[in-house]
Amino acid sequence: MLSWIIISSILGSHYCTIFWNPGDAFTATDLLEPGPKEVRNPNIVLAFRRIGLSENAGSGLRDVCNNWQQLGHVLPIIDNGKAGKTFQLILLNDTQPATEQVTEQVTEQVTEQVRRLLTVLHGETAATIEIMTRLELRHRPTFLYSYLNPAIENGLIEMTIPDKPRSSNQKYRLTSKGRKLIRKLSDAGSD
């Protein structure tokens, strides 16, 4: 009888690096919250330490995301696949070509947090506090880091006053790409 062992993997290409781990991690909201967590995979922790993206085992995911952005890269994609019992972190490189195919691949990997944000914004504009209330979130940094910034960076939502990002009158709305993704998700859900 054959016995399979599924181990973590790190895949790299010119366009991105993917850190994959079997088993689901914490809830999406808890992943980036401050505080130590159980070390799920010491080998991946060691890899992040060696490349200088994290120093803290168990709370290093937040460090990895912050340090990756400080290096000038886009926010990493976090895919915590509860259904498939997998966890994946995708670090996109700056040299990624801006083709429609790559854009579609990134859109396919939109996090659950961004999907929830798109759903509550569907067809209207809303201020930060309104969106947070609809999402039942109270922690503003989590909202900005896990929901709002990735949606903006992926071109799925936009500011109503882009020249004044910190305006007290700032609201957010779906872009055509965001509306297209919402339609795609609702069509997939009805199949």
MARVEX-991458 format. One record per residue: residue number from 1; x, y, z of N, C-alpha, C in turn. Coordinates in steps of 0.2 Angstrom, whole numbers, plus 5000, padded with zeros to 4 digits. Layout:
N
   pos   n_px   n_py   n_pz   ca_px   ca_py   ca_pz   c_px   c_py   c_pz
   NUM      X      Y      Z       X       Y       Z      X      Y      Z
...
***
This chain:
191
   pos   n_px   n_py   n_pz   ca_px   ca_py   ca_pz   c_px   c_py   c_pz
     1   5004   4994   5000    5000    5000    5000   5004   5006   5000
     2   5003   5011   4996    5007    5017    4995   5004   5022   5000
     3   5009   5026   5003    5007    5031    5008   5010   5037   5006
     4   5006   5043   5005    5009    5049    5002   5009   5054   5008
     5   5015   5058   5008    5016    5063    5013   5016   5070   5009
     6   5011   5074   5011    5011    5080    5008   5015   5085   5012
     7   5020   5088   5008    5024    5093    5012   5023   5100   5009
     8   5026   5105   5013    5025    5112    5011   5030   5113   5005
     9   5028   5118   5001    5033    5119    4995   5033   5126   4994
    10   5039   5128   4991    5040    5135    4989   5042   5135   4981
    11   5038   5138   4977    5039    5138    4970   5040   5145   4968
    12   5045   5146   4964    5047    5152    4961   5048   5153   4954
    13   5046   5159   4951    5047    5160    4944   5049   5168   4944
    14   5050   5170   4938    5052    5177    4937   5046   5181   4939
    15   5040   5179   4939    5034    5183    4940   5032   5183   4947
    16   5033   5177   4951    5030    5177    4958   5034   5171   4961
    17   5033   5171   4968    5035    5166    4972   5029   5164   4976
    18   5028   5157   4976    5022    5155    4980   5024   5150   4985
    19   5022   5152   4991    5023    5148    4997   5017   5144   4999
    20   5017   5137   4998    5011    5133    4999   5012   5128   5005
    21   5006   5127   5009    5006    5123    5014   5000   5119   5015
    22   5000   5113   5016    4994    5109    5017   4990   5111   5023
    23   4984   5110   5024    4980    5112    5030   4978   5119   5030
    24   4972   5121   5032    4970    5128    5032   4973   5131   5038
    25   4974   5138   5038    4977    5141    5043   4971   5144   5048
    26   4973   5150   5051    4968    5153    5055   4962   5156   5051
    27   4957   5159   5054    4952    5163    5050   4955   5168   5046
    28   4953   5171   5041    4956    5176    5037   4957   5182   5041
    29   4952   5184   5045    4953    5190    5049   4959   5189   5054
    30   4960   5183   5057    4965    5182    5062   4972   5182   5059
    31   4972   5180   5053    4979    5179    5050   4984   5185   5051
    32   4981   5191   5050    4985    5197    5050   4985   5201   5057
    33   4981   5198   5062    4980    5202    5068   4987   5201   5072
    34   4988   5206   5076    4994    5206    5080   4994   5200   5085
    35   4999   5198   5088    5000    5193    5093   5002   5186   5090
    36   5006   5182   5094    5009    5176    5092   5004   5171   5090
    37   5005   5167   5085    5001    5161    5083   5005   5155   5083
    38   5002   5149   5083    5005    5143    5082   5009   5143   5076
    39   5015   5140   5076    5020    5140    5070   5017   5133   5066
    40   5015   5135   5061    5012    5129    5056   5017   5126   5053
    41   5022   5129   5050    5027    5126    5046   5034   5129   5047
    42   5038   5126   5051    5045    5129    5053   5049   5130   5047
    43   5048   5125   5042    5053    5126    5036   5051   5133   5032
    44   5045   5134   5032    5043    5141    5028   5045   5147   5032
    45   5044   5146   5039    5047    5151    5044   5054   5153   5043
    46   5058   5147   5042    5065    5148    5041   5067   5151   5035
    47   5063   5149   5029    5064    5152    5023   5063   5160   5023
    48   5057   5162   5026    5056    5169    5027   5061   5173   5031
    49   5064   5169   5036    5069    5173    5040   5076   5173   5036
    50   5077   5168   5032    5083    5168    5028   5083   5174   5023
    51   5077   5175   5020    5077    5181    5015   5076   5187   5018
    52   5075   5188   5024    5074    5194    5028   5067   5197   5028
    53   5062   5193   5027    5055    5195    5026   5052   5195   5033
    54   5054   5191   5038    5051    5190    5044   5056   5187   5049
    55   5055   5190   5055    5059    5187    5061   5055   5184   5066
    56   5048   5184   5066    5044    5181    5071   5040   5175   5069
    57   5042   5170   5072    5038    5163    5070   5032   5164   5074
    58   5026   5162   5070    5020    5162    5073   5016   5169   5072
    59   5020   5174   5071    5016    5181    5069   5020   5184   5063
    60   5023   5180   5059    5027    5183    5054   5024   5184   5048
    61   5018   5182   5047    5014    5183    5040   5013   5191   5039
    62   5011   5194   5045    5010    5202    5045   5017   5205   5043
    63   5023   5202   5046    5029    5205    5044   5031   5204   5037
    64   5029   5198   5034    5031    5197    5027   5027   5202   5023
    65   5021   5203   5024    5017    5207    5020   5020   5214   5020
    66   5021   5217   5026    5024    5223    5027   5030   5224   5024
    67   5035   5219   5025    5042    5220    5022   5042   5219   5015
    68   5037   5215   5012    5037    5215    5005   5034   5221   5001
    69   5030   5224   5005    5027    5231    5002   5033   5236   5003
    70   5036   5236   5008    5042    5241    5009   5047   5240   5004
    71   5048   5234   5001    5053    5233    4996   5050   5236   4989
    72   5044   5238   4989    5041    5241    4983   5037   5237   4979
    73   5035   5231   4982    5031    5226    4978   5023   5227   4980
    74   5019   5224   4976    5012    5225    4978   5010   5220   4984
    75   5005   5221   4987    5003    5217    4993   5002   5210   4991
    76   5005   5205   4995    5005    5198    4993   4997   5196   4993
    77   4996   5191   4989    4990    5187    4989   4990   5182   4994
    78   4985   5182   4999    4984    5177    5004   4978   5172   5002
    79   4979   5166   5001    4973    5161    4999   4973   5156   5005
    80   4968   5157   5009    4967    5152    5015   4962   5148   5013
    81   4963   5142   5009    4958    5138    5006   4955   5133   5012
    82   4950   5136   5015    4947    5131    5020   4944   5125   5017
    83   4941   5126   5012    4937    5120    5008   4943   5115   5006
    84   4948   5117   5003    4953    5112    5001   4959   5111   5006
    85   4958   5114   5012    4963    5113    5017   4970   5115   5015
    86   4971   5121   5012    4977    5123    5009   4978   5130   5011
    87   4984   5132   5012    4986    5139    5013   4991   5141   5008
    88   4991   5147   5005    4995    5149    5000   4997   5156   5001
    89   5003   5158   5000    5005    5165    5000   5009   5167   4993
    90   5006   5172   4990    5009    5173    4983   5012   5180   4983
    91   5019   5180   4982    5023    5186    4982   5024   5188   4975
    92   5020   5193   4972    5021    5195    4965   5027   5200   4965
    93   5031   5199   4959    5037    5203    4958   5035   5209   4954
    94   5039   5214   4954    5038    5220    4951   5038   5219   4943
    95   5042   5214   4941    5043    5213    4934   5037   5209   4930
    96   5032   5208   4934    5026    5204    4931   5023   5208   4925
    97   5022   5205   4920    5020    5208    4914   5012   5210   4915
    98   5010   5216   4912    5003    5218    4913   4999   5216   4907
    99   4998   5209   4907    4994    5206    4902   4987   5205   4904
   100   4982   5204   4900    4976    5202    4902   4976   5195   4905
   101   4980   5191   4903    4980    5184    4906   4982   5184   4913
   102   4988   5188   4914    4990    5188    4921   4985   5192   4926
   103   4982   5197   4923    4977    5200    4927   4971   5196   4929
   104   4969   5192   4924    4964    5187    4925   4966   5182   4931
   105   4972   5179   4930    4975    5175    4935   4975   5178   4942
   106   4977   5184   4943    4977    5187    4949   4969   5188   4952
   107   4965   5190   4947    4958    5191    4949   4955   5184   4952
   108   4957   5179   4949    4955    5172    4951   4957   5171   4958
   109   4962   5174   4960    4965    5173    4967   4964   5178   4972
   110   4958   5182   4971    4956    5187    4975   4955   5184   4982
   111   4957   5187   4987    4955    5184    4994   4948   5185   4996
   112   4946   5181   5001    4939    5181    5003   4937   5188   5006
   113   4942   5191   5009    4941    5198    5012   4939   5202   5006
   114   4943   5202   5001    4941    5207    4995   4935   5205   4992
   115   4933   5199   4991    4927    5197    4989   4921   5199   4993
   116   4922   5199   5000    4917    5202    5004   4916   5209   5003
   117   4921   5213   5003    4921    5220    5001   4918   5222   4995
   118   4919   5218   4990    4916    5219    4983   4908   5218   4984
   119   4906   5213   4988    4899    5212    4988   4896   5217   4992
   120   4899   5220   4997    4895    5225    5001   4895   5232   4997
   121   4900   5233   4993    4900    5239    4989   4896   5239   4982
   122   4893   5233   4981    4890    5231    4975   4885   5237   4973
   123   4886   5241   4968    4882    5246    4965   4881   5252   4968
   124   4885   5254   4973    4885    5260    4977   4892   5262   4979
   125   4892   5269   4982    4898    5271    4985   4897   5271   4992
   126   4902   5271   4996    4902    5271    5003   4909   5273   5006
   127   4908   5276   5012    4914    5278    5016   4917   5273   5020
   128   4923   5273   5022    4926    5268    5026   4922   5265   5032
   129   4919   5270   5036    4915    5268    5042   4909   5264   5040
   130   4906   5266   5034    4900    5262    5032   4902   5255   5030
   131   4907   5255   5026    4910    5248    5023   4912   5244   5029
   132   4915   5246   5034    4917    5242    5040   4911   5240   5044
   133   4906   5244   5044    4900    5242    5048   4896   5237   5044
   134   4896   5237   5038    4893    5232    5034   4897   5225   5034
   135   4903   5226   5035    4907    5220    5035   4908   5217   5043
   136   4905   5221   5047    4905    5220    5054   4913   5219   5057
   137   4917   5224   5055    4924    5225    5057   4924   5231   5061
   138   4929   5230   5066    4930    5236    5071   4937   5238   5070
   139   4942   5234   5068    4949    5235    5068   4951   5238   5061
   140   4952   5245   5061    4953    5249    5055   4959   5246   5052
   141   4965   5245   5055    4971    5242    5052   4970   5236   5048
   142   4966   5231   5051    4964    5225    5047   4960   5226   5041
   143   4955   5231   5042    4951    5233    5036   4955   5236   5030
   144   4960   5240   5032    4964    5244    5027   4969   5239   5024
   145   4972   5234   5028    4977    5230    5026   4974   5224   5022
   146   4969   5221   5024    4966    5215    5022   4961   5216   5017
   147   4957   5221   5017    4952    5222    5013   4953   5228   5007
   148   4953   5234   5010    4953    5240    5006   4960   5240   5001
   149   4966   5240   5004    4972    5241    5000   4972   5236   4995
   150   4971   5229   4996    4972    5224    4991   4966   5225   4985
   151   4960   5228   4987    4955    5229    4982   4957   5235   4977
   152   4960   5240   4980    4962    5246    4976   4968   5244   4972
   153   4973   5240   4975    4979    5238    4971   4977   5233   4965
   154   4972   5230   4966    4970    5225    4961   4965   5229   4956
   155   4964   5235   4957    4960    5239    4952   4953   5237   4953
   156   4950   5234   4958    4944    5232    4959   4939   5237   4962
   157   4942   5242   4966    4938    5248    4968   4942   5254   4967
   158   4939   5260   4968    4943    5266    4967   4940   5271   4972
   159   4944   5276   4973    4942    5282    4977   4938   5287   4973
   160   4933   5290   4977    4929    5295    4973   4933   5301   4973
   161   4938   5302   4977    4942    5308    4977   4949   5306   4977
   162   4952   5304   4971    4958    5301    4971   4964   5306   4973
   163   4963   5312   4971    4968    5317    4973   4969   5319   4980
   164   4964   5317   4984    4964    5318    4991   4962   5311   4995
   165   4967   5307   4995    4965    5300    4998   4963   5300   5006
   166   4965   5305   5009    4963    5306    5016   4958   5311   5018
   167   4954   5313   5013    4948    5317    5013   4943   5314   5018
   168   4940   5318   5022    4935    5316    5026   4928   5314   5022
   169   4928   5316   5016    4923    5315    5012   4924   5309   5007
   170   4930   5306   5008    4932    5300    5004   4927   5294   5004
   171   4925   5292   4998    4921    5286    4997   4924   5281   4992
   172   4922   5275   4992    4924    5270    4987   4919   5267   4983
   173   4920   5265   4977    4916    5262    4973   4919   5257   4969
   174   4915   5252   4966    4918    5247    4961   4920   5250   4955
   175   4926   5248   4952    4928    5249    4945   4924   5245   4941
   176   4925   5246   4934    4922    5241    4929   4925   5234   4930
   177   4932   5233   4932    4935    5227    4933   4931   5224   4939
   178   4930   5228   4945    4927    5225    4951   4920   5223   4949
   179   4916   5227   4945    4909    5225    4943   4909   5218   4939
   180   4914   5218   4935    4915    5212    4930   4916   5206   4935
   181   4921   5206   4940    4922    5201    4944   4916   5199   4948
   182   4912   5204   4951    4906    5202    4954   4901   5198   4950
   183   4900   5200   4944    4896    5196    4939   4899   5189   4938
   184   4905   5189   4937    4908    5182    4936   4907   5178   4943
   185   4908   5181   4948    4907    5177    4955   4900   5175   4955
   186   4895   5179   4954    4888    5178    4955   4886   5172   4949
   187   4889   5173   4943    4887    5168    4938   4890   5161   4940
   188   4896   5161   4943    4899    5155    4945   4895   5152   4951
   189   4892   5156   4955    4888    5154    4961   4881   5151   4959
   190   4879   5153   4953    4872    5151    4951   4873   5144   4947
   191   4879   5142   4945    4880    5136    4942   4878   5130   4946
***
